[in-house]
Amino acid sequence: MLVKLVDCFANWLKNDQESLKQIGSLPAPPVALLQPIDGKERFKGLRAQKSLSTISPSSDEVRTYFHREEILRYSIPERAFSYTALDGKKSTVAPLRKCSGKPSARVRDHFMLKKNRPPHVTVLCLVRDATARLPGSMGTRADVCTLIRDSQFVVDEISDSQLNQVVSGALDRLHYELDPCVKYDRDRHLWVYLHGEREEEEFESDGTSSRRCKWLDSNLA
């Protein structure tokens, strides 16, 4: 038993060091991600149009860098990961865990997602990633839709209305997680990302589970 424990620890340490090495191998963010963003100017006139997009579609350079981060994020799903937001700041997302604590072994079909994606890439994960990349950790639903189109796992053919509907439902579900990563600011009509400055050890072991999922578990036990 002791030998097995030592072997398990050695494997864990090797994988952990490899993950850190991959994260450290990322190049510096492109200059376009290091430009300051004027929050007051960005949200000017937002009250008149609640669904207004306050950011521009990403440049090819920014999207390519995000793809590198995204591949790395889903190659180490058991760890928290830090994306580079549009304002150049690092923003943390929770490890990929489900209610059962076990990652899915198969890809579930979804009209918005590519079939050749990793099995743990879901709509909720991609919407969480998009909100993490919001400049200033806040933005409109339209901003989240703009950023989720950067993902290499989203089909290009999806319409704006379809995307808006999916993102709207996903944001509501994220809001009901045990440890929600977003909240809706009704006064400013903005979604606010809450986990941006977290450290990995601050995430709960099942922090991305829904309150509804926990209720089902307790009532079906």
Number of C-alpha atoms within 10 A of each C-alpha: 6 7 8 9 10 11 12 12 12 12 12 12 12 11 13 15 12 13 17 11 11 13 16 9 9 12 9 9 15 13 10 14 20 14 11 11 15 11 12 8 9 13 17 10 12 16 12 8 9 14 15 16 19 20 19 9 15 17 10 10 13 18 17 16 17 21 15 13 18 19 14 16 22 19 14 19 16 15 19 18 23 23 20 22 24 24 18 20 19 15 25 23 27 28 22 24 20 17 15 11 12 11 14 14 9 9 16 15 10 12 12 18 21 17 15 8 15 16 14 20 18 19 19 17 19 23 22 22 25 23 31 30 31 25 24 19 22 22 26 25 22 21 24 28 22 20 23 22 20 22 20 18 22 20 15 13 8 13 10 13 9 12 18 17 11 16 23 16 12 18 21 13 17 21 17 19 19 17 19 18 22 23 17 18 13 8 7 13 16 21 22 19 26 19 20 22 14 15 14 15 9 11 17 13 13 18 20 24 23 20 18 13 16 14 10 11 12 9 8 7 5
